[in-house]
Amino acid sequence: MRQVRLDDAAFMNQRSDALVLKTREYGDADLIVTFFARELGIVNGFAKSARKFRSRFGASLEPLSHVRLTLMGKEGAALPRITQADIIDSFRAIREDLQLLLHVAPLADFMAGMLHEHEPHPRRFDLFLAALRSFEKGAPRELVALAFRVKFLWMTGYAPRTGGCGRCGATFQGSFALFYPTQGTVLCRNCAPEGEAEAVKLGAEAVKLLETVKTRRFDELAVMPVSGEALAGAGRVIDAHVKRHG
């Protein structure tokens, strides 16, 4: 196995609030940890002896933990050393609820796949943190998961257009709309391409839901009545959009 080597020269400390996304074992007792750090973006760090029984890191490197992270290494280093990780919030309730974890873990993968390493994204960090807190408080899981993905896409400028026709601007009317993943938008009948087989049917309630979750806080969404059909329809649109454009 290739040995991790850190240059002794030109070291600098970097500190940031961070969320642990995943870990992987290295050697006999070490870990390589992927964080989403508020001031640093997606970053990997090397935790020496983190898997030993009396490790000084304790439970601070468990996935989804919110920590105050300290990294030491040369500026721009691919794998700086983790010197400290102080727990701010462990989100233990999420990790210990398998069904809840099955909603949360894909969101971390989705987010990591949409971001470049070492690029700070404070607003998106705060969004993910707010979503974790909502999950922990017992907010509707499917709704929070959908809202997170929509909000995240909206922040990055990749959100699907569902409030009206993406070509002529006609507002949505009727009991359903047709979303075209190839176009990233709802299209009216006059603008829809002929022979397009990938259109996703979107009911009126699902259209309204996709527009609403962009700007509502998670706690506001938690008390909003939403049908399972609307959630499923909106989820299909986001799945198709991310598959095509993500």
C-alpha positions in Angstrom: 0.0 0.0 0.0 1.3 3.4 -0.9 2.4 5.4 2.2 1.0 8.8 2.9 3.8 11.3 3.2 3.5 14.9 4.5 6.1 17.5 3.9 7.5 18.9 7.1 8.0 22.4 5.5 5.6 25.3 5.1 2.8 23.8 7.3 -0.2 25.9 8.1 -3.3 25.3 10.2 -6.8 25.6 8.8 -9.9 25.7 10.9 -13.5 25.4 9.9 -16.9 24.0 10.9 -17.3 20.8 9.0 -19.6 17.8 8.5 -18.2 14.4 8.2 -19.4 12.8 4.9 -17.6 9.5 4.9 -14.5 7.6 6.1 -12.3 4.9 4.7 -9.7 2.8 6.5 -6.0 3.3 5.7 -3.3 1.0 6.9 -3.7 -0.7 10.3 -5.2 2.1 12.4 -5.6 5.3 10.3 -8.5 6.9 8.5 -9.0 9.0 5.5 -12.0 11.3 6.1 -14.0 13.3 3.7 -15.5 16.5 5.1 -17.8 19.2 3.8 -16.2 22.2 5.5 -18.0 25.6 5.6 -14.9 27.6 4.8 -13.0 24.9 2.8 -15.6 23.0 0.8 -15.1 19.3 0.1 -11.8 18.2 1.6 -10.1 15.0 2.5 -8.0 14.6 5.7 -5.6 12.0 7.1 -6.4 11.0 10.7 -3.4 9.2 12.3 -4.3 6.3 14.6 -8.0 7.2 14.5 -9.1 3.6 14.7 -7.1 2.8 17.8 -9.2 2.0 21.0 -8.0 5.0 22.8 -7.9 7.4 19.9 -7.9 11.1 20.8 -10.6 11.6 18.1 -13.1 9.5 19.9 -16.5 9.6 18.0 -15.8 12.9 16.3 -15.1 11.3 12.9 -18.3 9.4 12.7 -20.3 10.1 9.5 -22.6 13.1 9.7 -20.9 14.5 12.8 -20.8 18.3 12.9 -17.3 19.2 14.2 -14.9 22.1 14.6 -12.1 20.8 12.3 -8.4 21.7 12.4 -6.2 20.6 9.5 -2.4 20.9 9.2 -0.5 20.8 6.0 0.9 22.8 3.1 -1.6 25.1 1.4 -3.5 23.3 -1.2 -2.2 19.9 0.0 -4.4 17.0 -1.3 -4.3 15.2 2.1 -3.6 17.4 5.1 -3.3 15.9 8.6 -6.4 16.2 10.9 -5.0 17.5 14.2 -8.3 18.1 15.9 -12.0 17.5 15.5 -14.2 18.8 18.3 -17.8 17.7 18.2 -20.5 20.4 17.9 -23.3 18.1 17.2 -23.0 14.3 16.7 -26.4 13.8 15.0 -26.4 10.4 16.7 -30.1 10.0 16.4 -29.9 10.0 12.7 -27.1 7.4 12.6 -28.9 5.1 14.9 -32.2 5.1 12.9 -31.6 2.9 9.9 -34.7 4.1 8.0 -33.8 7.7 8.6 -30.2 7.1 7.6 -31.4 5.7 4.3 -33.0 9.1 3.6 -30.0 11.1 4.7 -27.0 9.2 3.2 -28.0 9.6 -0.4 -28.3 13.4 0.2 -24.6 13.5 1.3 -23.6 11.5 -1.9 -25.8 13.8 -4.1 -24.2 16.9 -2.6 -20.6 15.6 -2.8 -21.1 14.7 -6.4 -22.3 18.2 -7.3 -19.4 20.1 -5.7 -15.7 20.5 -6.6 -13.1 20.0 -3.9 -11.6 22.9 -2.0 -14.3 25.4 -3.2 -16.1 27.0 -0.2 -19.9 26.9 -0.3 -21.1 28.4 3.0 -24.8 28.7 1.9 -24.9 25.0 0.8 -23.1 24.0 4.0 -25.7 25.8 6.0 -28.5 24.2 3.9 -27.2 20.7 4.6 -26.8 21.5 8.3 -30.4 22.8 8.5 -31.7 19.7 6.8 -29.9 17.4 9.3 -31.4 19.4 12.2 -34.9 19.0 10.6 -34.4 15.3 10.2 -33.3 15.0 13.8 -36.4 16.9 15.0 -38.7 14.5 13.2 -39.7 16.5 10.2 -41.4 14.5 7.3 -38.5 12.6 5.9 -39.5 12.4 2.2 -40.5 16.1 2.2 -37.2 17.3 3.7 -35.2 15.1 1.3 -37.0 16.5 -1.7 -36.8 20.1 -0.4 -33.0 19.7 0.2 -32.4 18.5 -3.4 -34.5 21.2 -4.9 -33.0 24.0 -2.8 -29.5 22.7 -3.5 -30.1 22.7 -7.3 -31.7 26.1 -7.1 -28.6 27.5 -5.3 -26.3 26.1 -7.9 -28.3 27.4 -10.8 -29.3 23.9 -12.0 -32.9 23.7 -10.8 -35.5 22.3 -13.2 -38.0 24.9 -14.5 -41.5 23.8 -13.4 -43.5 27.0 -12.9 -44.1 27.6 -16.6 -43.1 26.7 -20.1 -39.4 27.1 -20.6 -39.7 28.2 -24.2 -42.6 30.6 -24.5 -43.1 31.4 -20.8 -46.7 30.4 -20.7 -47.9 29.9 -17.1 -49.0 26.4 -16.0 -52.7 25.6 -16.5 -54.7 22.5 -16.2 -54.5 19.4 -14.0 -51.0 18.3 -15.1 -47.9 19.4 -16.8 -45.2 17.6 -18.8 -41.6 17.9 -17.8 -39.0 17.1 -20.4 -35.6 16.0 -18.8 -33.8 16.6 -22.1 -34.8 20.3 -21.9 -34.7 20.6 -18.1 -38.1 22.3 -18.1 -41.9 22.0 -18.3 -43.1 22.6 -21.9 -46.6 23.6 -23.0 -48.3 21.6 -25.7 -47.4 24.1 -28.4 -43.7 24.0 -27.5 -43.3 20.3 -26.8 -41.1 18.4 -29.2 -42.8 15.8 -31.4 -42.1 12.2 -30.5 -40.4 13.0 -27.2 -40.7 9.8 -25.1 -39.0 10.9 -21.9 -41.6 13.4 -20.7 -42.6 13.0 -17.0 -46.2 13.7 -16.1 -46.4 16.2 -13.2 -49.7 16.8 -11.4 -50.8 20.3 -10.4 -50.1 19.7 -6.7 -46.6 18.4 -7.5 -45.9 21.5 -9.7 -46.9 23.7 -6.8 -44.8 21.7 -4.3 -41.6 22.1 -6.5 -42.1 25.8 -6.6 -42.9 26.1 -2.9 -40.0 24.2 -1.5 -37.5 26.6 -3.1 -38.1 29.4 -0.7 -39.7 27.8 2.4 -37.7 27.0 5.4 -37.6 23.3 6.5 -39.6 24.1 9.6 -42.3 25.7 7.5 -42.4 22.7 5.2 -42.8 20.4 8.2 -46.4 21.6 8.8 -47.4 21.8 5.2 -49.9 19.2 4.1 -48.6 17.2 1.1 -50.0 14.1 -0.5 -47.9 11.1 -1.3 -48.8 11.4 -4.9 -47.4 14.9 -5.1 -44.2 13.9 -3.3 -43.7 10.9 -5.7 -44.3 13.0 -8.8 -41.9 15.8 -7.7 -39.3 13.2 -6.8 -39.5 11.6 -10.3 -38.9 15.0 -11.9 -35.9 15.7 -9.7 -34.5 12.1 -10.3 -34.9 12.5 -14.0 -33.4 16.0 -14.1 -30.3 15.0 -12.0 -29.7 11.9 -14.1 -29.7 14.0 -17.2 -27.9 17.1 -16.1 -26.3 16.4 -12.7 
